[in-house]
Amino acid sequence: MRRSPKVRVRGHGGLERGDLQYPLTLMAKRGKVWLKPGRDKKIRNAYPWVQKGEIRQVADVEDGGLVTLLSVDNDPLGIATYNSQARFPVRVLTREKEEIDAEFFRRRFTEAWSRREGLRAAGHTGIRALYSEADFVPGLILDIFDGHGVVQVRSLGMENLREHWIAPMVDVFGLTSLLEKSDMAGRAEEGLDSRVEALHGNPPDSAQIVENGLHFIAPIREGLKTGHYCDQRLARARLRDKVKPGDRVLDCFSYTGGFALHSAAAGAQVLAVDILPLALDTAGKNARLNSLTIDTLEANAFEYLESLPEETEKFDWIILDPPAISKTKETRDSLKWAVWKLVYHALPHLKPGGSLLVCTCSYQMGVTETLETCRLAAGDRGCVLMLDDITLQDVDHPAPISFPEALYLKGLWLRKV
C-alpha cells in the first residue's frame, strides 16, 4: 500500500525540509502536489514545468490555484500554479519562501525590465518586456510598443492572479495603456476563452516604434500576435549589413515588412510577399514612413514559389520566415515538410552565390533538424548550400539553459554554391 507523505513540523510554526522553509500559514493556503521519485531533480535545476505523468499525488488542489510542490520525501520544491486540464499541470513560480502577491510581481517585473536596459539604451521602442517562464512569470507575455503594452495571458493560474500583476505591470513598465490580447489557441487547452480588452488607459489600434533606426507601425489590435515580431530584430539588422545596393531580395511571409525594410534601407530592390492584406498595407505604410520603396504581392508564399517560372529573373537573397506551423512533437513532421518544400521551390530562383535565410520558430525543430531538412531539399535540387551563419532570437526573448523550450527561433544563413 502506498504511504501518504508525512510532514515534519518545527517548533516555531514552520515546515523545514531540504534547502527551503515555508511557514505553515503559507502552506495552509495552498494545495499540495507531490512528485514521483526522481522527478524533483529538474525542478531543483530550475526547470519550470511538471508533466502529468510526473505527479505522484495531489491534495486539496484546485484548477487555477496555487500549490506547494513537494518531492516524494516531502522536501519543499517551490510554489506553483496548478491546472489539471493543461499539458503541463504545474508551472513553478518560485523556489523561494515568498508570498505570491503584488510585490512578488513587482520584483519580477523590475528584474525583467533591467535585463532589457541595453535595448532601451540603444533606442529600440518595441521590446518584449516579459517572456513567460524565461522571465520567471510562467504564462505571462508582455510586449511594449512606445509605451503601449500588449499582454497575453497563457495559463489559468496567471489568469487567476491578474489582480496581483496588473497594477505593478502598469507602474514598473510606465505604460501609457495596456491591452490584453489573449486570443491565442493555446488558451483553450487551459480551459480559457479568448479575451481582448483594455486593462489600462485607451490602447490605440496601432503604435509606432523604432527598430534599428527604422520606424515601424505595429498594428497591435488587428495584427498577428501582439502586432510586431521583436524576436527577429537581431537578424534583420544583420541582413541590412549583408545586403548590397542593387541586390534583388524576395521576402516571403513578410508580414509588416521587417526584413523587407531593412533590405531596402541597404539599397536593395525588394519584393515582399504575404497572404494578409493588412500586413502588406502596413508594410507599404512602413516603407513610406522611412522614405523607402518596396514592392508588395498578396499571395500564399508556398504557392507563389512553386508557381514562379524558372526563367524569372533570379534573386540575390530569399528570406523564408514562415509561421510556427508545428508546436508539438506530434506535428513536427508537418513543419519539416513545409521547410523542405519552401527551400526546394526557392532554390531555382536564387542566383549562384545568392543567399537563403531559412527561419524556424518552433522549439520542436532545432538547428540540426533544420539543417538536415535544408540539406535534403538542396540535394533533391542538385545544389550545394554553404552554412555562413546562424542567428537566434534577440535578447528580449531570453533563453535559460535550464529551460531549453525557451530557445525556439533560429535562422540559417545559407549560400548557394
Salt bridges, closest charged atoms under 4 A:
GLU16 OE1 - ARG10 NE 3.11
ASP19 OD2 - ARG95 NH2 3.74
ASP40 OD2 - ARG44 NE 2.89
GLU54 OE2 - ARG39 NH1 3.83
GLU54 OE2 - LYS42 NZ 2.71
ASP75 OD1 - ARG17 NE 3.50
ASP75 OD2 - ARG44 NH2 3.24
GLU98 OE1 - ARG107 NH2 2.70
GLU99 OE2 - LYS29 NZ 3.38
GLU99 OE1 - ARG30 NH2 3.86
GLU103 OE2 - ARG106 NE 3.54
GLU117 OE1 - ARG120 NH1 3.26
GLU133 OE2 - ARG91 NH1 2.92
ASP135 OD1 - ARG115 NH2 2.84
ASP135 OD2 - ARG116 NH2 2.53
ASP143 OD1 - ARG128 NE 2.65
GLU159 OE2 - ARG162 NH2 3.26
GLU159 OE1 - ARG187 NH1 3.10
GLU159 OE2 - ARG195 NH2 2.42
ASP171 OD2 - ARG106 NH1 2.48
GLU180 OE1 - ARG162 NH2 2.92
GLU180 OE2 - ARG195 NE 3.63
GLU189 OE1 - ARG87 NE 3.77
GLU190 OE2 - ARG91 NH2 3.53
GLU197 OE2 - ARG195 NH1 2.84
ASP205 OD1 - ARG221 NE 3.32
GLU211 OE1 - HIS228 NE2 2.90
GLU211 OE2 - ARG236 NE 2.71
GLU211 OE2 - HIS262 NE2 3.87
ASP281 OD2 - LYS285 NZ 3.35
GLU306 OE1 - LYS341 NZ 3.87
GLU313 OE2 - ARG248 NE 3.85
ASP316 OD2 - LYS351 NZ 3.23
GLU369 OE2 - ARG332 NE 3.87
GLU372 OE2 - ARG375 NH2 2.61
ASP388 OD2 - ARG415 NE 2.91
ASP389 OD2 - ARG238 NH1 2.91
ASP394 OD2 - ARG233 NH1 2.78
ASP396 OD2 - ARG233 NH2 2.78
ASP396 OD1 - HIS397 ND1 3.16
